[in-house]
């Protein structure tokens, strides 16, 4: 019986090590894929001072632990779920002095969901918002209060000197969610 338990424990340790190596390799591969359009450090200050840039979200971080657990348990093989919250290019927001356009996916609990699943993401435009900024040596922290969009309260974004950024969204109708990403210059529309 001890021999059987020993074999079982060795198998479990092997599975945990394999899962850890898979997650580590996925994370290191993701880290090595540096975006080519990220703002350079000398450009970051100019973009944030003008309140005109585009935030590109690369990964979502749901706050609802049950959502994370459900996704992780549903994904096979082990490690495949580690990339589930990685986002394809194009999600994020664009801020200009009088315009805020947001298009982000949402993972988590929505208290008043829509019958149309396409409306359950965070997709809106605002013309009436206020910005408060706090600067430190390594980052600029924004607090954006949205006044003309139902259920959306506040967006918090930390923009680091290297162009990386971390966004958190608070709303009345859902649990908070955060996104990792970077900023870039907004291309002029033709």
C-alpha positions as a Markdown table, in Angstrom:
| # | Residue | x | y | z |
|---|---|---|---|---|
| 1 | Unk | 0.0 | 0.0 | 0.0 |
| 2 | Unk | 2.9 | 2.4 | 0.8 |
| 3 | Unk | 4.5 | 1.5 | -2.6 |
| 4 | Unk | 1.2 | 2.4 | -4.3 |
| 5 | Unk | 0.9 | 5.8 | -2.5 |
| 6 | Unk | 4.6 | 6.5 | -3.3 |
| 7 | Unk | 3.9 | 6.0 | -7.0 |
| 8 | Unk | 0.8 | 8.1 | -6.8 |
| 9 | Unk | 2.6 | 11.0 | -5.2 |
| 10 | Unk | 5.5 | 10.8 | -7.7 |
| 11 | Unk | 2.9 | 11.0 | -10.5 |
| 12 | Unk | 1.2 | 14.0 | -8.9 |
| 13 | Unk | 4.5 | 15.8 | -8.4 |
| 14 | Unk | 5.3 | 15.1 | -12.1 |
| 15 | Unk | 2.0 | 16.5 | -13.2 |
| 16 | Unk | 2.4 | 19.6 | -11.1 |
| 17 | Unk | 6.0 | 20.2 | -12.4 |
| 18 | Unk | 4.8 | 19.7 | -16.0 |
| 19 | Unk | 2.0 | 22.2 | -15.4 |
| 20 | Unk | 4.4 | 24.7 | -13.8 |
| 21 | Unk | 6.8 | 24.4 | -16.7 |
| 22 | Unk | 4.0 | 24.9 | -19.3 |
| 23 | Unk | 2.7 | 28.0 | -17.5 |
| 24 | Unk | 6.3 | 29.4 | -17.2 |
| 25 | Unk | 7.0 | 28.8 | -20.9 |
| 26 | Unk | 3.7 | 30.4 | -21.9 |
| 27 | Unk | 4.5 | 33.5 | -19.8 |
| 28 | Unk | 8.0 | 33.8 | -21.0 |
| 29 | Unk | 6.9 | 33.5 | -24.7 |
| 30 | Unk | 4.3 | 36.2 | -24.1 |
| 31 | Unk | 6.9 | 38.4 | -22.4 |
| 32 | Unk | 9.2 | 38.0 | -25.4 |
| 33 | Unk | 6.6 | 39.1 | -27.9 |
| 34 | Unk | 7.2 | 42.8 | -27.4 |
| 35 | Unk | 4.8 | 45.0 | -29.3 |
| 36 | Unk | 6.4 | 47.1 | -32.1 |
| 37 | Unk | 4.0 | 50.0 | -31.8 |
| 38 | Unk | 4.5 | 50.7 | -28.0 |
| 39 | Unk | 5.3 | 54.3 | -27.3 |
| 40 | Unk | 9.0 | 55.0 | -26.6 |
| 41 | Unk | 9.9 | 56.4 | -23.2 |
| 42 | Unk | 10.5 | 59.9 | -24.6 |
| 43 | Unk | 7.1 | 59.8 | -26.3 |
| 44 | Unk | 5.1 | 58.6 | -23.3 |
| 45 | Unk | 5.4 | 62.0 | -21.4 |
| 46 | Unk | 4.2 | 63.9 | -24.5 |
| 47 | Unk | 1.2 | 61.6 | -25.1 |
| 48 | Unk | 0.0 | 61.7 | -21.5 |
| 49 | Unk | 0.5 | 65.4 | -21.2 |
| 50 | Unk | -1.7 | 65.9 | -24.2 |
| 51 | Unk | -4.3 | 63.4 | -22.9 |
| 52 | Unk | -4.2 | 61.9 | -26.4 |
| 53 | Unk | -3.2 | 58.2 | -26.9 |
| 54 | Unk | -4.5 | 54.7 | -27.5 |
| 55 | Unk | -4.3 | 52.0 | -24.8 |
| 56 | Unk | -4.0 | 48.5 | -26.3 |
| 57 | Unk | -5.1 | 45.8 | -23.9 |
| 58 | Unk | -3.0 | 42.6 | -24.1 |
| 59 | Unk | -4.5 | 40.6 | -21.2 |
| 60 | Unk | -7.6 | 40.7 | -19.0 |
| 61 | Unk | -7.6 | 40.0 | -15.2 |
| 62 | Unk | -11.1 | 39.2 | -14.0 |
| 63 | Unk | -11.8 | 39.9 | -10.3 |
| 64 | Unk | -14.3 | 37.1 | -10.0 |
| 65 | Unk | -12.4 | 34.1 | -8.7 |
| 66 | Unk | -15.2 | 31.7 | -9.7 |
| 67 | Unk | -14.9 | 32.8 | -13.3 |
| 68 | Unk | -11.2 | 32.1 | -13.3 |
| 69 | Unk | -11.7 | 28.7 | -11.6 |
| 70 | Unk | -14.5 | 27.7 | -14.0 |
| 71 | Unk | -12.3 | 28.6 | -17.0 |
| 72 | Unk | -9.3 | 26.8 | -15.6 |
| 73 | Unk | -11.2 | 23.7 | -14.8 |
| 74 | Unk | -12.9 | 23.6 | -18.2 |
| 75 | Unk | -9.6 | 24.0 | -20.2 |
| 76 | Unk | -7.6 | 20.9 | -21.0 |
| 77 | Unk | -4.6 | 20.3 | -21.4 |
| 78 | Unk | -3.2 | 22.0 | -18.3 |
| 79 | Unk | -1.6 | 25.3 | -19.2 |
| 80 | Unk | -4.0 | 26.1 | -22.1 |
| 81 | Unk | -6.1 | 28.2 | -19.7 |
| 82 | Unk | -3.1 | 30.4 | -18.9 |
| 83 | Unk | -3.5 | 32.1 | -22.3 |
| 84 | Unk | -7.3 | 32.3 | -22.3 |
| 85 | Unk | -7.3 | 35.9 | -20.9 |
| 86 | Unk | -4.7 | 37.0 | -23.5 |
| 87 | Unk | -6.4 | 39.4 | -25.8 |
| 88 | Unk | -6.1 | 39.7 | -29.6 |
| 89 | Unk | -4.9 | 43.1 | -31.0 |
| 90 | Unk | -7.5 | 45.8 | -31.2 |
| 91 | Unk | -9.1 | 45.9 | -27.8 |
| 92 | Unk | -8.5 | 48.9 | -25.6 |
| 93 | Unk | -9.5 | 52.5 | -25.6 |
| 94 | Unk | -8.6 | 55.8 | -27.3 |
| 95 | Unk | -8.6 | 59.0 | -25.4 |
| 96 | Unk | -8.5 | 62.5 | -26.8 |
| 97 | Unk | -9.2 | 65.8 | -25.1 |
| 98 | Unk | -13.0 | 65.6 | -25.8 |
| 99 | Unk | -13.5 | 62.0 | -26.7 |
| 100 | Unk | -13.1 | 58.6 | -25.0 |
| 101 | Unk | -13.9 | 55.4 | -27.0 |
| 102 | Unk | -13.7 | 52.1 | -25.1 |
| 103 | Unk | -13.9 | 48.6 | -26.6 |
| 104 | Unk | -12.9 | 45.9 | -24.1 |
| 105 | Unk | -14.1 | 42.3 | -23.6 |
| 106 | Unk | -15.5 | 41.5 | -20.2 |
| 107 | Unk | -15.0 | 38.3 | -18.1 |
| 108 | Unk | -16.9 | 38.1 | -14.8 |
| 109 | Unk | -20.3 | 38.5 | -13.2 |
| 110 | Unk | -22.7 | 41.0 | -14.7 |
| 111 | Unk | -25.5 | 41.9 | -12.3 |
| 112 | Unk | -27.9 | 43.0 | -15.1 |
| 113 | Unk | -26.8 | 41.2 | -18.3 |
| 114 | Unk | -28.3 | 42.0 | -21.7 |
| 115 | Unk | -30.0 | 39.4 | -23.8 |
| 116 | Unk | -27.6 | 40.5 | -26.6 |
| 117 | Unk | -24.2 | 39.0 | -25.6 |
| 118 | Unk | -22.4 | 41.6 | -27.7 |
| 119 | Unk | -23.6 | 44.3 | -25.3 |
| 120 | Unk | -22.1 | 42.6 | -22.3 |
| 121 | Unk | -18.6 | 43.8 | -23.1 |
| 122 | Unk | -17.3 | 47.2 | -22.2 |
| 123 | Unk | -18.0 | 49.1 | -25.4 |
| 124 | Unk | -18.9 | 52.8 | -25.1 |
| 125 | Unk | -18.0 | 56.4 | -26.1 |
| 126 | Unk | -18.0 | 59.4 | -23.8 |
| 127 | Unk | -17.8 | 63.1 | -24.4 |
| 128 | Unk | -18.4 | 64.1 | -20.8 |
| 129 | Unk | -15.6 | 62.8 | -18.6 |
| 130 | Unk | -13.1 | 64.3 | -16.1 |
| 131 | Unk | -9.5 | 63.4 | -15.7 |
| 132 | Unk | -7.4 | 63.6 | -12.6 |
| 133 | Unk | -3.6 | 62.9 | -12.9 |
| 134 | Unk | -1.0 | 62.0 | -10.3 |
| 135 | Unk | 2.6 | 61.8 | -11.4 |
| 136 | Unk | 5.5 | 59.9 | -9.8 |
| 137 | Unk | 9.0 | 59.1 | -11.0 |
| 138 | Unk | 8.0 | 55.8 | -12.7 |
| 139 | Unk | 4.3 | 56.4 | -13.7 |
| 140 | Unk | 1.4 | 58.7 | -14.2 |
| 141 | Unk | -1.8 | 57.6 | -12.6 |
| 142 | Unk | -5.1 | 58.6 | -14.3 |
| 143 | Unk | -8.5 | 58.6 | -12.8 |
| 144 | Unk | -11.1 | 59.1 | -15.5 |
| 145 | Unk | -14.7 | 59.7 | -14.2 |
| 146 | Unk | -17.3 | 59.0 | -17.0 |
| 147 | Unk | -20.4 | 61.2 | -16.6 |
| 148 | Unk | -22.5 | 60.4 | -19.7 |
| 149 | Unk | -22.5 | 56.5 | -19.9 |
| 150 | Unk | -25.0 | 54.5 | -17.8 |
| 151 | Unk | -23.4 | 52.1 | -15.3 |
| 152 | Unk | -19.8 | 53.0 | -16.1 |
| 153 | Unk | -18.2 | 54.9 | -13.1 |
| 154 | Unk | -14.4 | 55.2 | -13.2 |
| 155 | Unk | -11.4 | 54.0 | -15.2 |
| 156 | Unk | -8.1 | 53.9 | -13.4 |
| 157 | Unk | -5.0 | 53.7 | -15.5 |
| 158 | Unk | -1.3 | 53.7 | -14.6 |
| 159 | Unk | 1.0 | 54.6 | -17.5 |
| 160 | Unk | 4.6 | 53.7 | -16.9 |
| 161 | Unk | 7.6 | 55.5 | -18.4 |
| 162 | Unk | 8.3 | 52.5 | -20.7 |
| 163 | Unk | 4.9 | 52.7 | -22.3 |
| 164 | Unk | 3.3 | 49.8 | -20.4 |
| 165 | Unk | 0.0 | 50.5 | -18.7 |
| 166 | Unk | -2.4 | 48.8 | -16.3 |
| 167 | Unk | -6.2 | 49.7 | -16.5 |
| 168 | Unk | -8.9 | 48.9 | -14.0 |
| 169 | Unk | -12.6 | 49.5 | -14.7 |
| 170 | Unk | -15.4 | 50.1 | -12.1 |
| 171 | Unk | -19.0 | 49.9 | -13.1 |
| 172 | Unk | -22.4 | 49.8 | -11.3 |
| 173 | Unk | -23.7 | 46.7 | -13.1 |
| 174 | Unk | -20.7 | 44.3 | -12.9 |
| 175 | Unk | -17.7 | 43.3 | -10.9 |
| 176 | Unk | -14.5 | 45.2 | -11.5 |
| 177 | Unk | -12.0 | 44.0 | -14.1 |
| 178 | Unk | -8.4 | 45.0 | -15.0 |
| 179 | Unk | -6.3 | 44.9 | -18.1 |
| 180 | Unk | -2.6 | 44.9 | -18.8 |
| 181 | Unk | -1.3 | 46.6 | -22.0 |
| 182 | Unk | 0.6 | 49.5 | -23.4 |
| 183 | Unk | 0.0 | 52.9 | -24.9 |
| 184 | Unk | 0.8 | 54.2 | -28.4 |
| 185 | Unk | 0.2 | 57.3 | -30.4 |
| 186 | Unk | -3.2 | 57.6 | -31.9 |
| 187 | Unk | -3.2 | 57.5 | -35.6 |
| 188 | Unk | -5.1 | 60.3 | -37.3 |
| 189 | Unk | -8.3 | 59.1 | -39.0 |
| 190 | Unk | -8.6 | 59.7 | -42.7 |
